[in-house]
Amino acid sequence: MRLDVTLPRGLQLKNPIMAASGTFGFGPEYAAYVDINQLGGVSVKGISPDPWRGNPPPRVWETAEGLLNSIGLQNPGMEVFLAEDIPFLNTVDTAVVANIIGHTTDEYRRVAERLSKEPRIDAFEINISCPNIKEGGIQFGHDPDQAFRVTRAVREVTEKPIMVKVSPNTGEPWVIAEAAVQAGADMISAINTLVGMAMDLNARRPALGGVTGGLSGPAIKPVALRIVYELASRLSVPVIGMGGISSAEDVLEFLMAGASAVMVGTVTFQHPERMLTIIDDLPRVLETYGFSSVESAVGVALPQRREA
Amino acid sequence: MAHAFEVPIIERRDVAPAHVELMLKSVRLSQAQPGQFCHVLTPGMLRRPISFSRLDPKRGLAGLLLQVVGSGTAWLYERKAGQNLDVMGPLGRGFSPPEAHRPWILVGGGVGIPPIFAALEAWQNRVTAPIHVVLGARTADYLIMRRDFQSLGTNPVLTTDDGSLGQRGNVLPALDQWLGQFPGAEVMACGPTPMLAAVQKTARGRAGRVQLALEQRMGCGIGACLACVVPAEPLGPEGPRYRRVCTDGPVFLGEELVFDAP
C-alpha cells in the first residue's frame, strides 16, 4: 500500500507520520528509542535566532487525558542547532522540518534566512501559535495582518516549503491561515496547544511556573479535528493535522477531515515507539475502511467531497 | 536500540504510610548507577521518574521506593507481586563513585533516602576512610530504610521533626559537625529542596565534592522536551539558565545549582 505523501515545493514524505515540534527534541534525543529513518518527518523543537531560556518550572502538569505544558520554547538558538544537531540529522533519512520562532518579524526572518542555507532542512514550520510566550509568537497568531507580515518575511528569504502553524486559541483560525497563504505559505499545520491552567491545591497557586500552559494529548483531539476540517474546507493548500493522535485510527480521522499528513506528539512521552507502531498499523487500518492509499483517504469527509 | 520494556514485580513491601518499595527482576535495571532513575508507565499521560532504592546486579534485582503524591504514584502503590511494570531505563546521570581515601558523608531526607541507600550499598566497600550517614524525616514512621542502613553495618544518625525517633530537628547539625571534623569529605545528598539548598550552603567552598540528587516533574525522561528543568549556573542577565534533571541530572554538583532563583 502506498503511504507516501507529496507536498508542495517537492516536499516528499515516505509516510504521513511526522514527529510534532516540541515533543521530539532537535533530532538526536530519541534516536536510541526510535528508528528515525522510518518516520515521514521530524519537526524539530522551536528554534530562535538567539538562545531562549524558557519558563520557570514546574513546566508540565498531567490533566484528564491531557498534558499541560509551559516550557516556553527554551532552545539554544540557531547556531547551536546548526553546529550540534545538523550533523546527526545528516545521518538519518527523513524529512526535517525546522520549527522557527521569534519575538519580532525580524527575528523570524533572521532564523529563516540562516537555516535556509542549510541543505538538510527540507521545510519550515513557522510557529506563530505557542501560548507560552508573553512577547512574540502568539501575537502573530491572533492577528491576520501580523501573520501575513511574518509569513511574508520568511517567504522573502527562502525557497523551501513553508507551513504556518495556527493556534486554536482564536475564534477563527482560518482567518489567520488565509492571511498566511496569501503571504506565501505552502501549507498550514494545525493545531498548536489550547491555552489552559491547573491549580496546585497545596501551594494555593497555579500549578505551572508559567501560570498558564498549553494543553495537548487526546483531550484536544476533537477540537483539533474540527479545526483541521474547517481549514481543509476553506483552504486551497494542504493541511498538516495534529492534536492527540495516538493510533492509526486517529490518523485516518485526520486524513478524512482533510489533513494531507499528520504530526504525533504527546503520546511519544508515554510510548517512544508509538509513531512506528502507527506507521506499521496504517496500511491495515486504511484497508479496513476501504482505502487503497493515504492520498485516497484525504478529505473524504469534507462537505465538498460528500456532495460530489 | 533502546526501548521501553516490561519487568516483573517480584516483591511488594509496605515501608511507611503511603510508601511502598517494589522489587523488580531485571538484569538491565540492576546494572544502574545509584542516583539514576527508571521512567515508569502509569495510566496517565506521563511516566513517573523513580530513583533506585537498591541495586543487586549479581541477582538481577532493582528496587523502586515511592511515596504516593498523586494519581500515578497511587496507581503504582496498588501494584502487586507478579504484575509487570513498563519501564524505560536506567536513565539520567547518577552519583559519581566516592574516592577511596576521602571521608564520605551521606545525607538523606524523607523519600530522598532510597538513592542514598543505593549509593552506600554499592560503594561502601571501596571507601577506606570514615563513612557517616544522617537520615531525616517528619516522624519515626517516615524514617524509611533505617534498618537497611543498619544491616550494612552503618549506624546512621536519625533525626525527626517531632523528635519521635533520634534527635529532634533536621540533618544539618550532624552534617555541620562532620564537615568540621572532615573538611575534605565527599558529600552525597537527596531529599526535599530546602534540605538540599541547606546542604549546598553548608558544604560549599571545600575541596570535597558535593553531589545532590534532584527531583522535578518530568516529561520525556530522555532530554527532548525540556520540562524537568532546574535553575543552574551560570547566571546570565535574565537569571540562571535551566538544565534538565532527566539527562543533565538527576545528580548535580552542588556548585552547578541555583536554589534561591526567583
Boltz contact constraints between the chains, C-beta under 6 A:
constraints:
  - contact:
      token1: [A, 24]
      token2: [B, 224]
      max_distance: 6.0
  - contact:
      token1: [A, 25]
      token2: [B, 224]
      max_distance: 6.0
  - contact:
      token1: [A, 29]
      token2: [B, 222]
      max_distance: 6.0
  - contact:
      token1: [A, 29]
      token2: [B, 223]
      max_distance: 6.0
  - contact:
      token1: [A, 29]
      token2: [B, 224]
      max_distance: 6.0
  - contact:
      token1: [A, 30]
      token2: [B, 224]
      max_distance: 6.0
  - contact:
      token1: [A, 32]
      token2: [B, 2]
      max_distance: 6.0
  - contact:
      token1: [A, 33]
      token2: [B, 2]
      max_distance: 6.0
  - contact:
      token1: [A, 53]
      token2: [B, 238]
      max_distance: 6.0
  - contact:
      token1: [A, 53]
      token2: [B, 241]
      max_distance: 6.0
  - contact:
      token1: [A, 53]
      token2: [B, 242]
      max_distance: 6.0
  - contact:
      token1: [A, 54]
      token2: [B, 242]
      max_distance: 6.0
  - contact:
      token1: [A, 57]
      token2: [B, 229]
      max_distance: 6.0
  - contact:
      token1: [A, 58]
      token2: [B, 217]
      max_distance: 6.0
  - contact:
      token1: [A, 59]
      token2: [B, 227]
      max_distance: 6.0
  - contact:
      token1: [A, 60]
      token2: [B, 217]
      max_distance: 6.0
  - contact:
      token1: [A, 60]
      token2: [B, 219]
      max_distance: 6.0
  - contact:
      token1: [A, 60]
      token2: [B, 227]
      max_distance: 6.0
  - contact:
      token1: [A, 62]
      token2: [B, 44]
      max_distance: 6.0
  - contact:
      token1: [A, 62]
      token2: [B, 45]
      max_distance: 6.0
  - contact:
      token1: [A, 62]
      token2: [B, 46]
      max_distance: 6.0
  - contact:
      token1: [A, 67]
      token2: [B, 45]
      max_distance: 6.0
  - contact:
      token1: [A, 71]
      token2: [B, 226]
      max_distance: 6.0
  - contact:
      token1: [A, 74]
      token2: [B, 226]
      max_distance: 6.0
  - contact:
      token1: [A, 217]
      token2: [B, 45]
      max_distance: 6.0
  - contact:
      token1: [A, 269]
      token2: [B, 46]
      max_distance: 6.0
  - contact:
      token1: [A, 269]
      token2: [B, 219]
      max_distance: 6.0
  - contact:
      token1: [A, 269]
      token2: [B, 220]
      max_distance: 6.0
